[in-house]
Amino acid sequence: MPQAAEHFAQALFDAEQSRQAIAPIRAELGEEASVDDAYAIQDLNTERSLNSGRRLVGRKIGLTSVAVQKQLGVDSPDFGMLFADMAYGDGEAIPAGKLIQPKVEAEIALVLKADLTQAQHTYADIISATDYALAAIEVVDSRIENWKISLLDTVADNASSAAYVLSSQPVSLADVDLVNCKMQMTRAGEVVSEGIGKACLANPLNAAVWLADEMVKRGRPLQKGDLVLTGALGPMVAAHPGDEFQVQIDGFGSVTAVFAPSNV
């Protein structure tokens, strides 16, 4: 598998650099390939990024919708790496042509003030380790043609992560309702996605606990200062040049993702 992992990691890296999607890799991986094999591919590109000087600043959690898990035949979320150069300011334009086939989803982000290094974490551990929370928009992008992904495809492809936008209004977990907060996403004044906190594994803290445990198990524990994108609160929406999305989450305020026009 190591040689094959190198091959697939290179193919996904090249696809991202060239902005040219590739065919799904699951068939080439073979029927005996496991999610651990896919994470080995992801890890090779993580190491490539770190060696090139990119700064790892957090993780994103994907597949937090039970409906999507059933669609892909899995019973747990997945994760991808977040780097500093993936961050865009609230309302800052994301350059046209930077991504292949982007989509946006509204999320709650946590920023940590302590390391999470236990083999098994609890709500109390996550709450105690959280400095503040933010409304966020994750921009996902698949390096796999036409989003025809399986679990192995998306895991190997850094959980389809690409960029993210954070609000500038930090809030304490004590001041928000993570379960019942309502989310609304609009584009040019039209509502394009709606959801609620409990759409993320019944509570975004469930996703955070899963991630904290998983990262310890995989040797990259979450650390003080890390950002955690906990998972989508509503359906993803395809993004096109010139689009502007505003997300409002009860208790968290708003955040805006802007995609530059194609002629800019």
N, C-alpha and C positions, 0 to 999 in steps of 0.2 A: 503493500500500500504506500510506503513512503515515496517511491518514484511516481506513482500515479497521483498522489496528493500534490506533489510538486507540479505535475502537468496541469491539473485542474486549477490550482492556485494561480499559475501563470496565465491560464486562459481567462480567468475571471479578472485578474489584474489588467490584462491587456484590453479586455472589453470595457472596463471602467475608464482607462486612459484614452481609448480611441472613441468612446461613446458609441460603440457598435455592439449590440447585444449578441449573445451566442445561443446556440441551441441548448435545451436542458441537458444537464450533465448526468442525471440519474441513470439513464440507460447505460452510459459508458462506465459509471461507477459499478454497476452490476447488482444483481438481486441480493447478494450477501452483504452489501455495504450497509453500515450502521450510521446512526446519528453521530457517534464518536468519530467515524471516518470523516463526516462532513465538518465537524468542529476542527479536526486536524487540518483540513484545507483552510478553513477560516483562520486558524492560528498561524499558518505560514504567512498569510498576507498581513496579519496583525504584526508579526515580527518584521516583515518587510517594511511596514509603515514606521514602526518604532526605530528601526535601523536607519531610515531615511530622515529621521529627525521630527517626525510628527509626534504631537503630544497627546497621549491617551488621557481623556478627561472624564470618562464615564462609560455607561452601558445603556443600551436600549433593550426593552423586553418586547418580544413579538408573540403573536399567536395567543393573546390573552382573551380572545373571544371563544367561547365554547363551540359556537357554530362553525367557526373557521377551523378549530381543532378537529372537529368531526369530519369536516370536508377533507382535511389532509390525513386523517386517520391517526391522530396523535392524542395524547392525554396530558400534555404539559406544554408550557410556553417554550420559546427559544430566546436567545440573546445575541446581540451584536455589539461591536465596539464603537464608541464615540470618540472622535478626535477633535482637537480645538479648531482645526480648519474646516470642520463641518458646521460650525456655529454661524448663524446670521442674526443681526440685531432685529429687534421689533420694528417692522416696516422697512428694513433694508432690502434692497432688490437682490434677488438671487439671479446671477447672470444667465442669460439665454444660452442654450447650447452646452451648459455645464453637465446636465443630466440627460438620461436617455428617455425614460418614460415615467416621470415622477408622479407621485400621488401624495396627498396630504391627509393627516389624521390628527385629531385633537387629543391631547394627553395631559396628565398631571406629572410634573417633574419634581423629584426630590433632590436636594443638595445636602450632602452628608457633612457632619462635623466630627465624626469619629469613625475609626476603622470597624469593619464588620468581619470578624475572623473566626467566629464559632462554627462548629460543624453543623449545628442546628440553631436557627435564629427564631425569635418570637416577635410578635407585634411590639412588645415593650422594647426589644433591642432596636427595632427599626425606628420607632418613635424617638427613643433616647438619642439615636445617632443622627437624626434628621435636624439640620440647622433651619431650613425653611423649604417651602414648596412654591412652585410656580405653575402658571398656565403655560402650555407649550404646544407647538405644532411640530410634529415630526414629518419630514419629507422623506418618503421611502422611494426607492428606485431599484428596479431589478435589472441586473446584467444578463438576465435570461429572457430570450425573445418572447414578447407578447405576454409577459407575466405568467407563462405556463410553468408554474413552479410546483414542486413537491417539497416535502419537509427537507430532504437532503439538498435540494437546489438552494433553498433560501438560507439554510444554515451555513452552507459553504460560502454563500454570497454575503457574508456578514449580516445575516438576517435582513437582507434587502435594505440596509440603512444607507442614507446618503447625506442628509443635512437636518438641521433642526433650528427652530426659533424659540427663544424664551421670552416671556413677559418680563417687564422691569418692576413688577410689583410682588416682592416676596411676602409670603404669609406664613404664619405659624400653623402647624397641624391642629393646635388647640382651637383655632378660630374657624375651621372649615369642616364641612360634612363630606368626607371622602366617598361615602356610599350614595348619598342622595343628591349630591350637587348635579345640577342640570347643565348640559353643554349644548351650545348652538354654534354652528359654523355657517357663515354666509359668504357668498361671492357676488359682488356687485349688488348687494342688498337682498339677494335671493338665498333662502335657507337651503343648504345643500347637504347638511349632515346634522343629526341631533343624537344626543345620547345622555348617559347618566353615569355617575361614578361606579356604580355596581356592575356596569357592563364590562369592567376590567376585573375578571376573575372574582366577581361578587364584592371585591374591595381592592383598590390598588395596593394596599399593604400586603395582600396575599401574593401579588406578583413580586413585590419587593422582597418578601421573605424567601420566596422560591429562588430569586436571583442571588441573594446573599449566600444561601446554602450552596447553590450551583457554582458560584465563583470560587468559593473555598475548595470545593471538591475538584475544580479544574485548575487550581493553583494560581488564580488571579483574584484574590479577595478584594472586595470593595474597600476603598480607603477614604480617609478624611479629605473632603473637597470634591469627591466624585459626584457626578451628575447621574441620576437614574431616571430615564424615561419609562414610566411604569406600564404603558400600554394604551391602546386606543379606547376612547369612550364612545365612539360611534363609527359608522361606516367610513372607509377611505373614499377619497374623491380625486379623480384624475386632475392634474394641473397642467395648464398650457401657458405659453408665453403671453404676458400681459395680464394674467390672472392675479387677483388680490383676494386673499382669504382672511376673514376676521373670525376669531374664536372667542366666545364669551363663556366662562365657566363660573357658576354661582360661587361667590366667595373668593375667587381667584382673579377676578378682573378679566382683561382681554389681552389678546396678542394677535399680531397681524403678520402674515407671510405674503411677500410680494415677489412675483416672477416677472423679470424684466421682459419687455417686448422683444420679439425676435430680431428687430432691426436695430437694437441698441447694442 
